[in-house]
Amino acid sequence: MNSCQKYFSVCVLALLTQAAFAKDAAGPAILSATPGHGGAVTCTDSTIIGNVDSTGLPASVVQTSCTISGSVLAPVSTGVLTAFNSAYDSLALTPCDQVLTGTLAGVTLSPGVYCFDAAATLTGLLTLNGPSNGTWLFKVGTSGTGALTGTNFSMAMANGGTACNVTWWVAQAATMTTSDFLGTIYAGAAITDTGGTFSGNALAKAAVTLTGASLTGCDSGGATAKQGCNQGVGNGPEACDPGNSNQGNPLRSNDELGGTPGNPGRKGGNK
């Protein structure tokens, strides 16, 4: 039995969420889903690879020394807000496999549904060990209240597991500080990320704030989003995806032939 069969509700939810966000082709990497025009996204000294959505007016997305590789959509449609709330409520009803306590430092977890009755205060290294189709769902505040807080917290995947198959449902706010976080957060209040990395989507019922952080979202197919670039050899450390511009004729190309990812040089395209 594979992970999608075992945790059927999580997999179905992922498919429904992808369909709901189809208008935003890759789905939002960041969503501030406050009802009405209350959404707010603040990005300072940070990088976002993916799309940014807000229920607020255009001025609700504030960029200061902030790079966003995808689209910025504000306000989003009521359908996006409805889809987010439906996904949030569905995750809340998913039954737990195991109740967790403590900081999770030094812990290794296989695919499953893990719950904290109240708040979760995390630090140290958490390892998720499972196959590429393995899914992890963490629920924080299943008793009705509880925030997620990570300080100097880091996560690692082992044996093929991917960050885009990790989901965090949080009853209240999620706050990450100098942490390397993996997974998509559905938060009942604000999401704040300061001085760290975030691989996944930040989806909140209130404001989303990034300061000195780097967020790489997951696209609607569950893959890590990649930014565009202007070179012929990509997918190196810069995580860009240049495609192929030779149109079937290398002499018409600006591809940098003979380069390597991260070090393409100028190898003789477009002669």
Backbone torsions as a table, in degrees:
resi	resn	phi	psi	omega
1	MET	NA	124.0	-179.9
2	ASN	-84.8	173.5	-173.0
3	SER	-65.4	-35.1	-178.8
4	CYS	-68.5	-32.8	176.5
5	GLN	-70.9	-42.2	-177.0
6	LYS	-68.1	-41.1	-178.1
7	TYR	-111.9	60.7	-171.7
8	PHE	-58.8	-41.9	-175.9
9	SER	-62.4	-36.8	179.3
10	VAL	-66.8	-42.8	-178.2
11	CYS	-67.3	-42.9	178.2
12	VAL	-62.5	-41.5	178.8
13	LEU	-59.0	-42.2	179.8
14	ALA	-61.0	-42.5	-179.8
15	LEU	-66.1	-41.8	179.1
16	LEU	-64.5	-39.7	179.7
17	THR	-65.7	-41.2	178.5
18	GLN	-59.8	-43.2	-179.2
19	ALA	-66.4	-38.6	-177.4
20	ALA	-65.1	-31.8	-178.3
21	PHE	-95.2	17.3	-173.6
22	ALA	-60.5	-29.5	-179.6
23	LYS	-62.0	-34.0	173.6
24	ASP	-96.7	90.4	-159.8
25	ALA	-44.9	-41.5	-179.3
26	ALA	-94.0	-0.1	-174.1
27	GLY	76.6	157.6	179.6
28	PRO	-78.9	130.7	169.8
29	ALA	-75.4	-32.2	176.3
30	ILE	-131.8	133.1	176.4
31	LEU	-138.1	122.8	169.7
32	SER	-103.5	105.5	-169.2
33	ALA	-107.4	41.5	174.5
34	THR	-68.3	133.9	-179.1
35	PRO	-58.2	158.4	-178.4
36	GLY	69.1	-137.8	177.7
37	HIS	-108.4	34.8	-175.0
38	GLY	-90.2	-3.3	-178.0
39	GLY	-63.1	147.6	179.3
40	ALA	-151.7	128.2	174.6
41	VAL	-123.8	123.5	179.5
42	THR	-121.0	121.8	-176.4
43	CYS	-124.6	116.0	-176.5
44	THR	-127.8	126.4	178.0
45	ASP	51.0	43.1	-173.8
46	SER	-136.6	169.3	176.7
47	THR	-128.4	133.5	177.6
48	ILE	-123.2	119.8	174.5
49	ILE	-102.7	103.0	-175.5
50	GLY	140.6	-176.6	-176.7
51	ASN	-92.2	151.2	179.4
52	VAL	-120.6	123.5	179.4
53	ASP	-120.9	148.0	176.1
54	SER	-147.5	145.6	172.9
55	THR	-78.2	-8.0	178.5
56	GLY	-78.8	176.9	175.7
57	LEU	-74.0	168.2	-177.0
58	PRO	-50.0	-35.9	-179.0
59	ALA	-68.3	-9.3	-178.3
60	SER	-75.7	-15.4	176.1
61	VAL	-99.1	108.7	-173.3
62	VAL	-110.2	122.4	-179.5
63	GLN	-116.1	124.4	174.3
64	THR	-130.0	110.1	-173.3
65	SER	50.5	48.1	-175.7
66	CYS	-124.7	131.9	177.1
67	THR	-107.7	125.4	176.7
68	ILE	-119.6	118.6	-175.2
69	SER	-80.9	-22.9	-176.7
70	GLY	-100.3	-158.1	-179.1
71	SER	-87.0	159.6	173.4
72	VAL	-120.0	120.0	-176.0
73	LEU	-123.3	113.0	178.9
74	ALA	-151.9	122.0	1.0
75	PRO	-85.2	152.8	173.9
76	VAL	-78.6	168.0	179.6
77	SER	-72.6	160.5	175.9
78	THR	-63.3	-26.0	178.7
79	GLY	-63.7	-37.6	178.3
80	VAL	-65.8	-42.8	178.3
81	LEU	-62.1	-44.3	179.3
82	THR	-62.3	-42.7	-179.6
83	ALA	-63.2	-43.1	178.8
84	PHE	-61.8	-47.4	-178.5
85	ASN	-63.5	-37.2	178.2
86	SER	-65.1	-43.1	178.3
87	ALA	-63.7	-43.2	179.6
88	TYR	-59.7	-46.0	-178.1
89	ASP	-67.6	-36.6	179.3
90	SER	-66.0	-42.2	177.3
91	LEU	-61.9	-37.0	-179.4
92	ALA	-60.9	-27.9	-176.5
93	LEU	-90.6	-7.0	-178.7
94	THR	-68.3	125.7	-177.2
95	PRO	-69.2	151.4	-177.3
96	CYS	-87.3	144.4	170.6
97	ASP	-89.9	-34.9	-175.1
98	GLN	-153.6	140.6	175.8
99	VAL	-95.6	130.1	-177.8
100	LEU	-104.5	155.0	170.9
101	THR	-140.3	167.2	174.8
102	GLY	85.1	-172.7	-172.6
103	THR	-87.0	-12.3	-175.7
104	LEU	69.7	10.8	177.4
105	ALA	-64.4	126.4	178.0
106	GLY	77.4	8.3	-177.3
107	VAL	-91.0	143.9	173.1
108	THR	-120.4	130.4	-176.4
109	LEU	-126.8	136.6	173.7
110	SER	-84.8	170.7	179.4
111	PRO	-54.7	143.3	-179.1
112	GLY	166.3	-174.3	177.9
113	VAL	-114.8	115.3	-173.7
114	TYR	-117.6	137.5	-173.5
115	CYS	-128.2	145.1	166.9
116	PHE	-111.1	126.8	-179.6
117	ASP	-61.4	-39.3	-178.5
118	ALA	-126.2	-136.6	-177.5
119	ALA	-70.9	155.4	173.9
120	ALA	-121.8	120.8	178.3
121	THR	-115.6	108.3	-167.8
122	LEU	-112.1	145.9	173.7
123	THR	-154.8	171.0	-179.6
124	GLY	76.6	-161.5	-174.8
125	LEU	-109.1	125.1	172.3
126	LEU	-108.6	127.7	178.8
127	THR	-109.7	131.1	176.4
128	LEU	-107.6	116.1	-171.7
129	ASN	-112.2	110.2	179.5
130	GLY	-176.1	172.3	-176.0
131	PRO	-73.7	174.4	-176.8
132	SER	-63.0	-25.8	178.3
133	ASN	-97.9	8.8	177.7
134	GLY	-71.2	144.9	178.6
135	THR	-124.5	141.9	177.5
136	TRP	-124.5	132.4	173.3
137	LEU	-125.3	123.5	175.9
138	PHE	-110.8	128.4	179.2
139	LYS	-117.4	125.4	-176.0
140	VAL	-116.3	122.2	178.9
141	GLY	90.6	39.3	-177.1
142	THR	-69.1	-16.1	176.8
143	SER	-78.4	-8.4	178.1
144	GLY	128.7	-30.2	176.6
145	THR	-135.9	151.8	177.7
146	GLY	155.6	132.2	179.5
147	ALA	-107.9	157.1	174.9
148	LEU	-103.8	124.3	178.8
149	THR	-130.7	127.2	175.7
150	GLY	-125.1	126.6	178.0
151	THR	-129.2	121.7	-173.9
152	ASN	51.2	40.9	-178.9
153	PHE	-102.0	137.7	178.3
154	SER	-137.2	156.2	-179.0
155	MET	-131.8	148.8	177.7
156	ALA	-138.1	145.5	175.3
157	MET	-101.2	143.9	179.6
158	ALA	-131.7	146.5	174.9
159	ASN	62.6	34.3	172.0
160	GLY	98.9	-8.8	178.4
161	GLY	-60.6	150.8	-176.6
162	THR	-125.1	147.3	-178.6
163	ALA	-61.3	-31.3	-176.8
164	CYS	-75.6	-2.7	172.5
165	ASN	-104.6	16.7	179.0
166	VAL	-113.8	130.0	-178.6
167	THR	-128.3	139.2	176.0
168	TRP	-120.6	121.3	171.7
169	TRP	-103.0	128.1	-175.4
170	VAL	-128.1	127.5	-178.8
171	ALA	-63.9	-36.1	-178.5
172	GLN	-125.5	-136.4	-172.5
173	ALA	-80.6	159.4	173.6
174	ALA	-125.2	126.8	-177.3
175	THR	-131.6	120.3	177.7
176	MET	-115.9	131.7	179.7
177	THR	-130.3	125.1	-177.9
178	THR	41.8	52.5	-177.2
179	SER	-125.9	155.9	174.0
180	ASP	-111.8	97.5	-167.8
181	PHE	-104.0	143.3	179.0
182	LEU	-125.4	134.4	174.1
183	GLY	118.5	164.7	178.5
184	THR	-95.5	129.4	179.6
185	ILE	-100.3	130.0	165.7
186	TYR	-108.1	105.5	-173.2
187	ALA	-109.1	140.5	177.6
188	GLY	-79.1	-10.2	176.2
189	ALA	-139.4	-149.5	-171.9
190	ALA	-75.0	155.9	170.7
191	ILE	-117.0	129.6	179.2
192	THR	-130.2	129.3	178.2
193	ASP	-129.2	120.5	-176.4
194	THR	-126.1	121.7	171.1
195	GLY	65.4	35.7	-179.2
196	GLY	-145.4	-170.0	174.8
197	THR	-116.0	152.0	-175.0
198	PHE	-143.4	113.5	176.7
199	SER	-108.1	99.8	-175.8
200	GLY	150.2	-171.6	-179.0
201	ASN	-106.5	144.2	178.4
202	ALA	-110.3	102.7	-173.9
203	LEU	-119.5	118.1	-169.7
204	ALA	-134.8	154.2	174.2
205	LYS	-84.3	4.0	178.8
206	ALA	-142.6	-152.6	-174.6
207	ALA	-72.6	153.8	171.6
208	VAL	-120.4	126.6	-175.8
209	THR	-129.1	125.0	174.7
210	LEU	-117.5	130.7	177.1
211	THR	-135.8	118.3	-179.4
212	GLY	59.2	37.1	-173.7
213	ALA	-126.9	166.6	177.1
214	SER	-131.7	121.0	-178.7
215	LEU	-119.4	127.7	175.0
216	THR	-116.3	111.7	-174.8
217	GLY	-79.3	167.7	173.7
218	CYS	-99.5	136.0	178.3
219	ASP	-80.0	178.5	-173.9
220	SER	-67.2	-15.7	177.2
221	GLY	-91.3	2.4	178.0
222	GLY	89.4	7.7	179.8
223	ALA	-100.6	154.6	176.4
224	THR	-65.6	131.1	-179.2
225	ALA	-67.2	147.9	176.8
226	LYS	-123.3	143.1	179.0
227	GLN	-86.7	156.1	175.3
228	GLY	-73.7	160.4	176.9
229	CYS	-149.4	170.1	-174.2
230	ASN	-111.4	26.9	179.7
231	GLN	-122.0	164.2	-174.2
232	GLY	-87.5	-17.1	178.2
233	VAL	-123.0	114.6	-174.1
234	GLY	-127.8	-156.8	-179.4
235	ASN	60.1	25.5	171.3
236	GLY	-89.5	-148.3	-177.3
237	PRO	-59.4	-23.8	-178.5
238	GLU	-79.6	-6.4	174.0
239	ALA	61.0	26.1	-179.7
240	CYS	-97.5	164.9	-175.5
241	ASP	-132.3	96.9	-172.0
242	PRO	-79.6	-19.3	-173.1
243	GLY	71.2	-154.2	-177.0
244	ASN	-136.3	121.0	-173.6
245	SER	-106.7	14.2	-173.5
246	ASN	-83.0	-7.9	176.3
247	GLN	51.9	33.3	178.6
248	GLY	85.4	-0.4	-178.3
249	ASN	-138.5	105.4	-177.1
250	PRO	-57.1	-25.3	-178.4
251	LEU	-73.1	-14.5	179.2
252	ARG	-100.5	7.5	-170.2
253	SER	-97.8	151.7	166.9
254	ASN	-103.6	12.7	174.9
255	ASP	-63.2	141.7	-176.4
256	GLU	-93.5	86.0	-170.2
257	LEU	-61.6	137.5	175.6
258	GLY	87.2	-0.9	179.4
259	GLY	-78.7	177.4	177.1
260	THR	-127.9	153.7	179.9
261	PRO	-52.6	129.0	179.5
262	GLY	86.1	-13.4	-179.1
263	ASN	-147.8	66.8	-173.9
264	PRO	-77.8	-27.7	-176.4
265	GLY	62.7	-154.1	174.7
266	ARG	-130.2	93.8	-165.4
267	LYS	-100.4	4.3	169.6
268	GLY	111.4	32.9	170.3
269	GLY	-79.5	167.1	173.1
270	ASN	57.1	48.0	-178.7
271	LYS	-82.4	NA	NA
